[in-house]
């Protein structure tokens, strides 16, 4: 009897282990006959609240994705996604629960780049969407299907890629907002194909009626903007249906946003606001929605392209003053890191940075990892247990994602730092180039084991806190008074930890003293930018009005003698 029970158990177990559930995807001949490269994603959802491609996230409610690489996919060939595909949050298809799901397949297309450094790589070029695989024009997908999934038997589902994401319309010029895009000579040479960078330009009130005035340049860094944000020339739409934002527990946040945008327009065109040219730049790379505004081994000379090609062209076209003393930067999160990095790496070209909630500016606190001392990024390891490191929390400290989860999601979306998401882009910027042409990982994407040699490269080239201290004798006289940093002490991504360490180093610097300013928001989450009078959901919408006004006063104390500080204050 025991033997029969054992045999029955064994048969059930092996039927699961060796199940033949698979998804067959024929070459999409409907869209041409050229060979295709990319990442083929199988997306599975338990609900139809939205298409599965819009339901993959770090949080507890994420749905399922499996991915495989596709190289030289030719007409007539059928690709198979089965138990060999890597998945998130369920790693192996054999572990997926039986049931009925909504299923979608998407091909995130790659292009081949023959770079100046001799490497040939396949990467997803941005196509106007800001490096979002689920929105990228030209990507192929199917309309979601409802399918039954049963791991106990043989199941083969054929899914045809029957849809293509359409192109994105370019924004149109208005009286106040103009758009510029240039082909970068430096980036084109590096990538071996035409590469473009651009900006959305907000012109000051009276720009057209004051033809002899030249203006300072206010540069906002941040994620890929589809147009100049936070500016609206009409009152809020009275018929707008109120939305709900879970992060802030607010209903009607969309109306608040429109009101803030309209209020800024009234300030911008009013009698007392400083007259400057404000810009939001676009500099997407084949790895991410922006370059981090620095030169790097894997992305190329984006820092030089922005500073020496794009910005002078904007100043030429729109009557900027065209001098380093008359340029300043502000931004949050990615933009917070970028403005501080650009100020350090180009100290003469910019006259001040306002860095809010910056990405890690000291790699002793790379979120919650010390890449120099820790052996593993995903776990704190003791003699008898391993404790997962957190990756995301709310303002009360409740954790809803771990570092391991966040990285495994990226691994399912793309190998070789090609997910288009946060940890992969940091590698593309901070890491040396590997022998295969892709970024060297700071840690093993699956196990979390840290590479100490890569960590040293990160320190020497992109640890802003370390570089500031190391090079202070040279940088100090050029940076005095130019550094302002703001961060909530309950930043969702633990970015305040690096700011604490950065501030400690600032306090140690002398000859000259930095005359820097660091401020923290009590219980404030990500995006806090120094406003103690408003809740974060309001102050995060006021970057332009806050920092342009601040700089217009501060520049009086750190500008060359004899420059015009009044002509642009009409």
C-alpha angles and dihedrals in degrees: 000000000000089000092053091049090050092050091049091050091047092051092050091048096048092046087060096041094050100035116145100218107149142153120228118207116188120210106275097242090167087079100046139285106268118123112262133217127190148086116306110210128196109203121195127186135180091212142038098224086119137349111290090245089067096050104066112109146138094255131091094264095059118133126219133284133179122186142193132179118247120206124182095345105191134197112279095025122120120209120212127211110192141132091315091067118098115238145190134245088356103043100201129037089225088068094055114113118245114254148096116300142174106246132197134170123205132185112212101202124226129201127209117246123192101200131204090246090065097255124126113208137172114225140155108259114214111253100193098289099094098252100301111149092203093054104032112129112242095029112130125225144150131245106259117275127203108230138171116236121203120172093188095075145021114297127171117179120189115209123185122208098231104160138059127204107243126232120274118244116241115241117257127236119253134184092277105022123063130175130220132185126177134183107242113225091200096050094041089055092049097046098038094233136067110293125187138200127183149161145222107235125206109200120211123251108271095023091129095045096046102057095165097053121101118203141212117247122240109197120197114196122198144106123332106298118206089207138344103306132219097027124110127164096198131061119262115290106262091205095052111129109233115246129206123237111198093194091064097025088234133142116207098024089145089064091049089053093051091048092051090049092051092046090053091051089054091049093046092053095037126103101259106044118108112256106235137140108251121200138184110200131216116211109151119174132201086262105045148356090273141013101236085246095265138103112260139173095243102036102035132224100337093141092057092042092055096041101039104026113025102035096047089049091052091049091048095051098041103033101257118173088244100213132112094241089060097053126081137167139216136173147134136242106346086008090050090058092043097053092049092046093048090049091052097042096041102030095160096047098060132045104206143349130214106201117191125188091340124200110254108316093175117043093207080079104035087168096300098339129092098208091194099053107021118086096200129034098202102048143038100220125213132171094271108018146025121225120207115237116235121242106182134021140167125241091277092054097254108152121222101167137031127214090246092054092049093051095045089053089055091047091055091049095049144347125222093038091300102127092101089230140116109279092039093052091050087055092048090054104035103033131083117245115268127226089262092056095253127106117283106245117244086215139005103278093219104037102027094231108158122230106223094198091056089047091057090051089052091050095050096046111027112013095111094193092051093044092049091054095040095050101032096118089061099033101038100080090048098047103043108133094359101100123085120165129184129182139162113242089226097048108170092232096042090248091144089074091069091045090057090054092045091052091051090056092046089057090055095055120102141167089071113018109227096238084211128153129219123181135179132207115223110242088345119153132216117316096034106151108184104284108132093176100062135049115258093253088064103036092051086065094054106065095121098048094043102047101034089056092046094051094045088063098038094051089068088071098046111036129106116269114267100019119135110263096159109045092078094047098076 
